[in-house]
């Protein structure tokens, strides 16, 4: 590598670090509180659920970018078990355990 490339790399890394610090600390820079409208506060209650769904749902229904075309996929049965547990007991830890208790034997044992 030449010195110009190394300098450009260092400048880019420092710039990205500064931008990250400023954007994450933006709300702490002011001494007065930032009022949020009620509609925004209500919307922020759904943000974690939406983010989780955006990450998890594609993993449950696709394989290498294609929709699952067979019922012999351990993920489908694990999702069904997890959903059933959640609606029965309403517990997150039990949901994870129920899903994994179905997924692991099917995936490891049967190779689904």
N, CA, C and O atoms as CSV, one atom per row, in Angstrom:
chain,resi,resn,atom,element,x,y,z
A,1,UNK,N,N,0.838,-1.188,0.000
A,1,UNK,CA,C,0.000,0.000,0.000
A,1,UNK,C,C,0.875,1.241,0.000
A,1,UNK,O,O,1.977,1.269,0.548
A,2,UNK,N,N,0.341,2.245,-0.629
A,2,UNK,CA,C,1.117,3.487,-0.640
A,2,UNK,C,C,0.659,4.409,0.486
A,2,UNK,O,O,-0.418,4.207,1.047
A,3,UNK,N,N,1.437,5.389,0.815
A,3,UNK,CA,C,1.095,6.276,1.948
A,3,UNK,C,C,-0.209,7.038,1.753
A,3,UNK,O,O,-0.901,7.322,2.732
A,4,UNK,N,N,-0.562,7.375,0.519
A,4,UNK,CA,C,-1.810,8.111,0.287
A,4,UNK,C,C,-3.020,7.242,0.630
A,4,UNK,O,O,-4.001,7.732,1.189
A,5,UNK,N,N,-2.949,5.953,0.295
A,5,UNK,CA,C,-4.039,5.044,0.620
A,5,UNK,C,C,-4.161,4.868,2.126
A,5,UNK,O,O,-5.267,4.865,2.665
A,6,UNK,N,N,-3.036,4.722,2.802
A,6,UNK,CA,C,-3.066,4.582,4.259
A,6,UNK,C,C,-3.636,5.824,4.925
A,6,UNK,O,O,-4.416,5.711,5.870
A,7,UNK,N,N,-3.261,7.002,4.450
A,7,UNK,CA,C,-3.785,8.252,5.006
A,7,UNK,C,C,-5.287,8.348,4.763
A,7,UNK,O,O,-6.040,8.721,5.662
A,8,UNK,N,N,-5.724,8.012,3.551
A,8,UNK,CA,C,-7.151,8.058,3.237
A,8,UNK,C,C,-7.938,7.080,4.116
A,8,UNK,O,O,-9.045,7.398,4.550
A,9,UNK,N,N,-7.389,5.913,4.376
A,9,UNK,CA,C,-8.035,4.930,5.239
A,9,UNK,C,C,-8.171,5.465,6.658
A,9,UNK,O,O,-9.231,5.331,7.270
A,10,UNK,N,N,-7.123,6.063,7.182
A,10,UNK,CA,C,-7.155,6.621,8.538
A,10,UNK,C,C,-8.166,7.763,8.612
A,10,UNK,O,O,-8.931,7.845,9.573
A,11,UNK,N,N,-8.179,8.640,7.616
A,11,UNK,CA,C,-9.131,9.764,7.602
A,11,UNK,C,C,-10.562,9.238,7.550
A,11,UNK,O,O,-11.438,9.768,8.234
A,12,UNK,N,N,-10.809,8.205,6.752
A,12,UNK,CA,C,-12.153,7.626,6.658
A,12,UNK,C,C,-12.592,7.024,7.984
A,12,UNK,O,O,-13.723,7.240,8.419
A,13,UNK,N,N,-11.709,6.273,8.628
A,13,UNK,CA,C,-12.051,5.651,9.909
A,13,UNK,C,C,-12.317,6.705,10.974
A,13,UNK,O,O,-13.285,6.591,11.726
A,14,UNK,N,N,-11.481,7.715,11.048
A,14,UNK,CA,C,-11.676,8.790,12.037
A,14,UNK,C,C,-12.970,9.540,11.751
A,14,UNK,O,O,-13.712,9.863,12.679
A,15,UNK,N,N,-13.248,9.820,10.492
A,15,UNK,CA,C,-14.484,10.517,10.130
A,15,UNK,C,C,-15.719,9.714,10.489
A,15,UNK,O,O,-16.696,10.265,10.996
A,16,UNK,N,N,-15.682,8.420,10.231
A,16,UNK,CA,C,-16.823,7.571,10.577
A,16,UNK,C,C,-16.999,7.483,12.089
A,16,UNK,O,O,-18.128,7.464,12.579
A,17,UNK,N,N,-15.898,7.428,12.831
A,17,UNK,CA,C,-15.985,7.383,14.291
A,17,UNK,C,C,-16.589,8.683,14.827
A,17,UNK,O,O,-17.448,8.642,15.707
A,18,UNK,N,N,-16.158,9.818,14.315
A,18,UNK,CA,C,-16.709,11.102,14.760
A,18,UNK,C,C,-18.189,11.216,14.420
A,18,UNK,O,O,-18.980,11.693,15.234
A,19,UNK,N,N,-18.559,10.786,13.242
A,19,UNK,CA,C,-19.966,10.829,12.850
A,19,UNK,C,C,-20.815,9.932,13.752
A,19,UNK,O,O,-21.926,10.308,14.127
A,20,UNK,N,N,-20.310,8.769,14.096
A,20,UNK,CA,C,-21.028,7.865,15.004
A,20,UNK,C,C,-21.189,8.493,16.379
A,20,UNK,O,O,-22.269,8.431,16.967
A,21,UNK,N,N,-20.133,9.091,16.890
A,21,UNK,CA,C,-20.192,9.724,18.211
A,21,UNK,C,C,-21.196,10.864,18.215
A,21,UNK,O,O,-21.997,10.977,19.143
A,22,UNK,N,N,-21.166,11.708,17.194
A,22,UNK,CA,C,-22.076,12.858,17.146
A,22,UNK,C,C,-23.527,12.393,17.038
A,22,UNK,O,O,-24.394,12.916,17.737
A,23,UNK,N,N,-23.803,11.411,16.167
A,23,UNK,CA,C,-25.192,10.980,16.009
A,23,UNK,C,C,-25.718,10.250,17.237
A,23,UNK,O,O,-26.904,10.358,17.550
A,24,UNK,N,N,-24.881,9.521,17.927
A,24,UNK,CA,C,-25.343,8.804,19.123
A,24,UNK,C,C,-25.465,9.725,20.336
A,24,UNK,O,O,-26.274,9.460,21.226
A,25,UNK,N,N,-24.699,10.773,20.387
A,25,UNK,CA,C,-24.726,11.687,21.527
A,25,UNK,C,C,-25.520,12.958,21.237
A,25,UNK,O,O,-25.504,13.894,22.037
A,26,UNK,N,N,-26.209,12.998,20.103
A,26,UNK,CA,C,-26.904,14.213,19.683
A,26,UNK,C,C,-27.894,14.708,20.737
A,26,UNK,O,O,-27.985,15.912,20.980
A,27,UNK,N,N,-28.632,13.797,21.363
A,27,UNK,CA,C,-29.647,14.210,22.332
A,27,UNK,C,C,-29.046,14.652,23.664
A,27,UNK,O,O,-29.715,15.313,24.457
A,28,UNK,N,N,-27.791,14.292,23.912
A,28,UNK,CA,C,-27.143,14.695,25.159
A,28,UNK,C,C,-26.473,16.063,25.050
A,28,UNK,O,O,-26.052,16.622,26.062
A,29,UNK,N,N,-26.369,16.604,23.848
A,29,UNK,CA,C,-25.667,17.868,23.654
A,29,UNK,C,C,-26.472,19.063,24.166
A,29,UNK,O,O,-25.893,20.100,24.489
A,30,UNK,N,N,-27.768,18.933,24.242
A,30,UNK,CA,C,-28.613,20.034,24.700
A,30,UNK,C,C,-28.882,19.892,26.195
A,30,UNK,O,O,-29.009,18.782,26.712
A,31,UNK,N,N,-28.969,21.030,26.881
A,31,UNK,CA,C,-29.235,20.986,28.312
A,31,UNK,C,C,-30.734,20.949,28.631
A,31,UNK,O,O,-31.120,20.655,29.762
A,32,UNK,N,N,-31.568,21.244,27.649
A,32,UNK,CA,C,-33.008,21.200,27.887
A,32,UNK,C,C,-33.599,19.930,27.269
A,32,UNK,O,O,-33.053,19.401,26.301
A,33,UNK,N,N,-34.706,19.442,27.823
A,33,UNK,CA,C,-35.305,18.210,27.306
A,33,UNK,C,C,-35.907,18.415,25.911
A,33,UNK,O,O,-36.342,19.511,25.559
A,34,UNK,N,N,-35.918,17.340,25.138
A,34,UNK,CA,C,-36.490,17.378,23.792
A,34,UNK,C,C,-37.897,16.789,23.854
A,34,UNK,O,O,-38.043,15.583,24.053
A,35,UNK,N,N,-38.918,17.596,23.693
A,35,UNK,CA,C,-40.275,17.045,23.732
A,35,UNK,C,C,-40.567,16.241,22.455
A,35,UNK,O,O,-40.207,16.644,21.349
A,36,UNK,N,N,-41.224,15.105,22.644
A,36,UNK,CA,C,-41.635,14.287,21.507
A,36,UNK,C,C,-43.147,14.299,21.424
A,36,UNK,O,O,-43.830,14.208,22.444
A,37,UNK,N,N,-43.674,14.410,20.213
A,37,UNK,CA,C,-45.136,14.357,20.088
A,37,UNK,C,C,-45.662,12.978,20.507
A,37,UNK,O,O,-44.937,11.984,20.458
A,38,UNK,N,N,-46.906,12.939,20.909
A,38,UNK,CA,C,-47.512,11.694,21.378
A,38,UNK,C,C,-47.535,10.638,20.284
A,38,UNK,O,O,-47.340,9.457,20.572
A,39,UNK,N,N,-47.769,11.033,19.035
A,39,UNK,CA,C,-47.820,10.063,17.947
A,39,UNK,C,C,-46.456,9.409,17.732
A,39,UNK,O,O,-46.387,8.233,17.376
A,40,UNK,N,N,-45.375,10.154,17.942
A,40,UNK,CA,C,-44.038,9.590,17.791
A,40,UNK,C,C,-43.733,8.613,18.933
A,40,UNK,O,O,-43.144,7.556,18.709
A,41,UNK,N,N,-44.134,8.969,20.143
A,41,UNK,CA,C,-43.931,8.066,21.278
A,41,UNK,C,C,-44.693,6.762,21.081
A,41,UNK,O,O,-44.169,5.689,21.381
A,42,UNK,N,N,-45.939,6.844,20.574
A,42,UNK,CA,C,-46.712,5.630,20.297
A,42,UNK,C,C,-46.044,4.805,19.204
A,42,UNK,O,O,-45.994,3.578,19.296
A,43,UNK,N,N,-45.538,5.457,18.187
A,43,UNK,CA,C,-44.875,4.754,17.091
A,43,UNK,C,C,-43.605,4.058,17.531
A,43,UNK,O,O,-43.274,2.987,17.023
A,44,UNK,N,N,-42.891,4.653,18.468
A,44,UNK,CA,C,-41.652,4.050,18.947
A,44,UNK,C,C,-41.894,2.779,19.758
A,44,UNK,O,O,-40.979,1.974,19.933
A,45,UNK,N,N,-43.110,2.592,20.252
A,45,UNK,CA,C,-43.428,1.355,20.956
A,45,UNK,C,C,-43.409,0.161,20.000
A,45,UNK,O,O,-43.145,-0.965,20.422
A,46,UNK,N,N,-43.686,0.398,18.720
A,46,UNK,CA,C,-43.744,-0.686,17.740
A,46,UNK,C,C,-42.424,-0.908,17.019
A,46,UNK,O,O,-42.285,-1.896,16.297
A,47,UNK,N,N,-41.468,-0.037,17.187
A,47,UNK,CA,C,-40.196,-0.150,16.467
A,47,UNK,C,C,-39.446,-1.444,16.781
A,47,UNK,O,O,-38.982,-2.094,15.844
A,48,UNK,N,N,-39.297,-1.859,18.045
A,48,UNK,CA,C,-38.586,-3.120,18.292
A,48,UNK,C,C,-39.279,-4.329,17.680
A,48,UNK,O,O,-38.608,-5.234,17.183
A,49,UNK,N,N,-40.597,-4.361,17.706
A,49,UNK,CA,C,-41.331,-5.478,17.119
A,49,UNK,C,C,-41.135,-5.498,15.614
A,49,UNK,O,O,-40.929,-6.561,15.029
A,50,UNK,N,N,-41.196,-4.340,14.984
A,50,UNK,CA,C,-41.013,-4.268,13.540
A,50,UNK,C,C,-39.598,-4.671,13.135
A,50,UNK,O,O,-39.416,-5.371,12.139
A,51,UNK,N,N,-38.606,-4.241,13.891
A,51,UNK,CA,C,-37.222,-4.602,13.582
A,51,UNK,C,C,-37.007,-6.101,13.752
A,51,UNK,O,O,-36.349,-6.728,12.922
A,52,UNK,N,N,-37.550,-6.677,14.809
A,52,UNK,CA,C,-37.415,-8.104,15.027
A,52,UNK,C,C,-38.097,-8.897,13.908
A,52,UNK,O,O,-37.548,-9.883,13.416
A,53,UNK,N,N,-39.271,-8.468,13.518
A,53,UNK,CA,C,-39.979,-9.148,12.430
A,53,UNK,C,C,-39.203,-9.042,11.120
A,53,UNK,O,O,-39.158,-10.000,10.348
A,54,UNK,N,N,-38.598,-7.898,10.866
A,54,UNK,CA,C,-37.835,-7.716,9.624
A,54,UNK,C,C,-36.612,-8.610,9.573
A,54,UNK,O,O,-36.164,-8.974,8.486
A,55,UNK,N,N,-36.067,-8.969,10.711
A,55,UNK,CA,C,-34.880,-9.829,10.745
A,55,UNK,C,C,-35.263,-11.302,10.815
A,55,UNK,O,O,-34.645,-12.127,10.142
A,56,UNK,N,N,-36.255,-11.645,11.604
A,56,UNK,CA,C,-36.585,-13.037,11.879
A,56,UNK,C,C,-37.440,-13.677,10.786
A,56,UNK,O,O,-37.170,-14.813,10.398
A,57,UNK,N,N,-38.444,-12.998,10.287
A,57,UNK,CA,C,-39.374,-13.609,9.331
A,57,UNK,C,C,-38.665,-14.114,8.068
A,57,UNK,O,O,-38.954,-15.233,7.644
A,58,UNK,N,N,-37.766,-13.366,7.451
A,58,UNK,CA,C,-37.074,-13.928,6.279
A,58,UNK,C,C,-36.272,-15.193,6.599
A,58,UNK,O,O,-36.153,-16.080,5.753
A,59,UNK,N,N,-35.721,-15.281,7.812
A,59,UNK,CA,C,-34.987,-16.489,8.196
A,59,UNK,C,C,-35.905,-17.690,8.359
A,59,UNK,O,O,-35.477,-18.831,8.182
A,60,UNK,N,N,-37.161,-17.441,8.693
A,60,UNK,CA,C,-38.091,-18.540,8.927
A,60,UNK,C,C,-38.670,-19.089,7.629
A,60,UNK,O,O,-39.014,-20.270,7.574
A,61,UNK,N,N,-38.789,-18.287,6.598
A,61,UNK,CA,C,-39.512,-18.721,5.397
A,61,UNK,C,C,-38.645,-18.824,4.142
A,61,UNK,O,O,-39.160,-19.180,3.082
A,62,UNK,N,N,-37.364,-18.528,4.226
A,62,UNK,CA,C,-36.514,-18.617,3.039
A,62,UNK,C,C,-35.266,-19.452,3.318
A,62,UNK,O,O,-34.804,-19.570,4.453
A,63,UNK,N,N,-34.742,-20.026,2.233
A,63,UNK,CA,C,-33.470,-20.725,2.260
A,63,UNK,C,C,-32.651,-20.204,1.092
A,63,UNK,O,O,-33.042,-20.381,-0.062
A,64,UNK,N,N,-31.551,-19.581,1.361
A,64,UNK,CA,C,-30.663,-18.999,0.362
A,64,UNK,C,C,-31.415,-18.083,-0.601
A,64,UNK,O,O,-31.204,-18.130,-1.813
A,65,UNK,N,N,-32.286,-17.258,-0.050
A,65,UNK,CA,C,-33.010,-16.269,-0.830
A,65,UNK,C,C,-34.249,-16.779,-1.536
A,65,UNK,O,O,-34.916,-16.007,-2.224
A,66,UNK,N,N,-34.575,-18.029,-1.393
A,66,UNK,CA,C,-35.755,-18.614,-2.038
A,66,UNK,C,C,-36.744,-19.059,-0.960
A,66,UNK,O,O,-36.348,-19.508,0.116
A,67,UNK,N,N,-38.032,-18.926,-1.264
A,67,UNK,CA,C,-39.043,-19.385,-0.317
A,67,UNK,C,C,-38.926,-20.887,-0.119
A,67,UNK,O,O,-38.559,-21.614,-1.042
A,68,UNK,N,N,-39.234,-21.344,1.071
A,68,UNK,CA,C,-39.205,-22.773,1.382
A,68,UNK,C,C,-40.296,-23.448,0.556
A,68,UNK,O,O,-41.449,-23.019,0.559
A,69,UNK,N,N,-39.913,-24.513,-0.154
A,69,UNK,CA,C,-40.877,-25.192,-1.021
A,69,UNK,C,C,-41.300,-26.559,-0.490
A,69,UNK,O,O,-42.124,-27.228,-1.112
A,70,UNK,N,N,-40.764,-26.976,0.623
A,70,UNK,CA,C,-41.114,-28.276,1.181
A,70,UNK,C,C,-41.577,-28.109,2.623
A,70,UNK,O,O,-41.180,-27.166,3.307
A,71,UNK,N,N,-42.398,-29.010,3.067
A,71,UNK,CA,C,-42.841,-28.977,4.460
A,71,UNK,C,C,-41.817,-29.624,5.375
A,71,UNK,O,O,-41.941,-29.518,6.595
A,72,UNK,N,N,-40.806,-30.292,4.824
A,72,UNK,CA,C,-39.784,-30.952,5.629
A,72,UNK,C,C,-38.667,-29.973,5.969
A,72,UNK,O,O,-37.509,-30.179,5.606
A,73,UNK,N,N,-39.022,-28.942,6.649
A,73,UNK,CA,C,-38.062,-27.952,7.113
A,73,UNK,C,C,-38.302,-27.761,8.605
A,73,UNK,O,O,-39.409,-27.428,9.028
A,74,UNK,N,N,-37.276,-27.969,9.382
A,74,UNK,CA,C,-37.402,-27.920,10.836
A,74,UNK,C,C,-37.852,-26.553,11.326
A,74,UNK,O,O,-38.496,-26.449,12.370
A,75,UNK,N,N,-37.521,-25.514,10.590
A,75,UNK,CA,C,-37.887,-24.160,11.033
A,75,UNK,C,C,-39.397,-23.963,11.078
A,75,UNK,O,O,-39.911,-23.289,11.971
A,76,UNK,N,N,-40.103,-24.545,10.127
A,76,UNK,CA,C,-41.564,-24.392,10.106
A,76,UNK,C,C,-42.208,-25.005,11.347
A,76,UNK,O,O,-43.104,-24.413,11.949
A,77,UNK,N,N,-41.746,-26.185,11.720
A,77,UNK,CA,C,-42.301,-26.849,12.907
A,77,UNK,C,C,-41.863,-26.132,14.191
A,77,UNK,O,O,-42.626,-26.060,15.155
A,78,UNK,N,N,-40.652,-25.611,14.199
A,78,UNK,CA,C,-40.172,-24.862,15.369
A,78,UNK,C,C,-40.964,-23.576,15.550
A,78,UNK,O,O,-41.303,-23.209,16.675
A,79,UNK,N,N,-41.259,-22.894,14.460
A,79,UNK,CA,C,-42.071,-21.676,14.542
A,79,UNK,C,C,-43.458,-22.012,15.057
A,79,UNK,O,O,-43.991,-21.301,15.909
A,80,UNK,N,N,-44.049,-23.089,14.551
A,80,UNK,CA,C,-45.383,-23.486,15.011
A,80,UNK,C,C,-45.370,-23.810,16.506
A,80,UNK,O,O,-46.289,-23.429,17.232
A,81,UNK,N,N,-44.333,-24.512,16.966
A,81,UNK,CA,C,-44.237,-24.848,18.389
A,81,UNK,C,C,-44.039,-23.584,19.231
A,81,UNK,O,O,-44.649,-23.440,20.290
A,82,UNK,N,N,-43.197,-22.682,18.765
A,82,UNK,CA,C,-42.963,-21.444,19.502
A,82,UNK,C,C,-44.207,-20.576,19.586
A,82,UNK,O,O,-44.505,-20.009,20.637
A,83,UNK,N,N,-44.930,-20.474,18.482
A,83,UNK,CA,C,-46.165,-19.681,18.474
A,83,UNK,C,C,-47.200,-20.306,19.394
A,83,UNK,O,O,-47.879,-19.607,20.146
A,84,UNK,N,N,-47.318,-21.635,19.328
A,84,UNK,CA,C,-48.282,-22.321,20.208
A,84,UNK,C,C,-47.943,-22.101,21.679
A,84,UNK,O,O,-48.832,-21.840,22.490
A,85,UNK,N,N,-46.674,-22.205,22.022
A,85,UNK,CA,C,-46.274,-21.983,23.416
A,85,UNK,C,C,-46.570,-20.550,23.843
A,85,UNK,O,O,-47.069,-20.313,24.943
A,86,UNK,N,N,-46.262,-19.603,22.970
A,86,UNK,CA,C,-46.483,-18.209,23.338
A,86,UNK,C,C,-47.967,-17.937,23.593
A,86,UNK,O,O,-48.314,-17.249,24.553
A,87,UNK,N,N,-48.830,-18.466,22.752
A,87,UNK,CA,C,-50.256,-18.221,22.957
A,87,UNK,C,C,-50.808,-19.002,24.141
A,87,UNK,O,O,-51.841,-18.631,24.700
A,88,UNK,N,N,-50.135,-20.076,24.529
A,88,UNK,CA,C,-50.584,-20.860,25.675
A,88,UNK,C,C,-50.123,-20.238,26.980
A,88,UNK,O,O,-50.926,-20.063,27.897
A,89,UNK,N,N,-48.825,-19.896,27.082
A,89,UNK,CA,C,-48.263,-19.428,28.346
A,89,UNK,C,C,-47.858,-17.954,28.365
A,89,UNK,O,O,-47.674,-17.397,29.447
A,90,UNK,N,N,-47.713,-17.311,27.223
A,90,UNK,CA,C,-47.315,-15.899,27.122
A,90,UNK,C,C,-45.935,-15.619,27.715
A,90,UNK,O,O,-45.714,-14.553,28.291
A,91,UNK,N,N,-45.015,-16.559,27.580
A,91,UNK,CA,C,-43.672,-16.354,28.105
A,91,UNK,C,C,-42.632,-16.412,26.992
A,91,UNK,O,O,-42.659,-17.326,26.168
A,92,UNK,N,N,-41.722,-15.452,26.960
A,92,UNK,CA,C,-40.732,-15.382,25.899
A,92,UNK,C,C,-39.693,-16.494,26.020
A,92,UNK,O,O,-39.340,-17.114,25.017
A,93,UNK,N,N,-39.199,-16.757,27.227
A,93,UNK,CA,C,-38.195,-17.798,27.395
A,93,UNK,C,C,-38.760,-19.165,27.029
A,93,UNK,O,O,-38.086,-19.951,26.363
A,94,UNK,N,N,-39.959,-19.455,27.443
A,94,UNK,CA,C,-40.602,-20.714,27.086
A,94,UNK,C,C,-40.816,-20.846,25.587
A,94,UNK,O,O,-40.721,-21.943,25.036
A,95,UNK,N,N,-41.105,-19.730,24.926
A,95,UNK,CA,C,-41.269,-19.732,23.481
A,95,UNK,C,C,-39.978,-20.152,22.790
A,95,UNK,O,O,-39.992,-20.971,21.871
A,96,UNK,N,N,-38.872,-19.589,23.238
A,96,UNK,CA,C,-37.567,-19.930,22.660
A,96,UNK,C,C,-37.228,-21.391,22.928
A,96,UNK,O,O,-36.762,-22.100,22.036
A,97,UNK,N,N,-37.462,-21.836,24.152
A,97,UNK,CA,C,-37.146,-23.223,24.511
A,97,UNK,C,C,-38.026,-24.192,23.721
A,97,UNK,O,O,-37.530,-25.206,23.230
A,98,UNK,N,N,-39.314,-23.900,23.592
A,98,UNK,CA,C,-40.214,-24.782,22.844
A,98,UNK,C,C,-39.803,-24.857,21.379
A,98,UNK,O,O,-39.775,-25.941,20.796
A,99,UNK,N,N,-39.487,-23.725,20.789
A,99,UNK,CA,C,-39.061,-23.726,19.398
A,99,UNK,C,C,-37.777,-24.505,19.184
A,99,UNK,O,O,-37.667,-25.279,18.232
A,100,UNK,N,N,-36.807,-24.306,20.062
A,100,UNK,CA,C,-35.536,-25.017,19.932
A,100,UNK,C,C,-35.684,-26.499,20.244
A,100,UNK,O,O,-34.983,-27.326,19.660
A,101,UNK,N,N,-36.594,-26.849,21.166
A,101,UNK,CA,C,-36.821,-28.261,21.490
A,101,UNK,C,C,-37.395,-29.009,20.298
A,101,UNK,O,O,-37.188,-30.215,20.170
A,102,UNK,N,N,-38.103,-28.323,19.436
A,102,UNK,CA,C,-38.615,-28.947,18.214
A,102,UNK,C,C,-37.585,-28.862,17.095
A,102,UNK,O,O,-37.404,-29.819,16.342
A,103,UNK,N,N,-36.918,-27.733,16.985
A,103,UNK,CA,C,-35.974,-27.509,15.878
A,103,UNK,C,C,-34.759,-28.437,15.925
A,103,UNK,O,O,-34.411,-29.060,14.922
A,104,UNK,N,N,-34.126,-28.525,17.073
A,104,UNK,CA,C,-32.877,-29.297,17.166
A,104,UNK,C,C,-33.023,-30.776,16.808
A,104,UNK,O,O,-32.227,-31.273,16.011
A,105,UNK,N,N,-33.999,-31.505,17.356
A,105,UNK,CA,C,-34.123,-32.910,16.945
A,105,UNK,C,C,-34.427,-33.082,15.447
A,105,UNK,O,O,-33.916,-34.001,14.806
A,106,UNK,N,N,-35.251,-32.202,14.907
A,106,UNK,CA,C,-35.564,-32.315,13.480
A,106,UNK,C,C,-34.373,-31.956,12.606
A,106,UNK,O,O,-34.113,-32.613,11.598
A,107,UNK,N,N,-33.655,-30.920,12.992
A,107,UNK,CA,C,-32.524,-30.469,12.183
A,107,UNK,C,C,-31.307,-31.389,12.325
A,107,UNK,O,O,-30.700,-31.790,11.332
A,108,UNK,N,N,-30.967,-31.711,13.558
A,108,UNK,CA,C,-29.780,-32.538,13.799
A,108,UNK,C,C,-30.099,-34.022,13.568
A,108,UNK,O,O,-29.333,-34.738,12.923
A,109,UNK,N,N,-31.235,-34.467,14.104
A,109,UNK,CA,C,-31.570,-35.883,14.017
A,109,UNK,C,C,-31.998,-36.331,12.630
A,109,UNK,O,O,-31.516,-37.348,12.132
A,110,UNK,N,N,-32.901,-35.584,11.998
A,110,UNK,CA,C,-33.418,-35.963,10.688
A,110,UNK,C,C,-32.733,-35.257,9.533
A,110,UNK,O,O,-32.920,-35.632,8.375
A,111,UNK,N,N,-31.950,-34.251,9.833
A,111,UNK,CA,C,-31.242,-33.517,8.784
A,111,UNK,C,C,-32.106,-32.573,7.971
A,111,UNK,O,O,-31.739,-32.195,6.858
A,112,UNK,N,N,-33.245,-32.189,8.516
A,112,UNK,CA,C,-34.119,-31.270,7.799
A,112,UNK,C,C,-33.527,-29.906,7.755
A,112,UNK,O,O,-34.125,-28.991,7.188
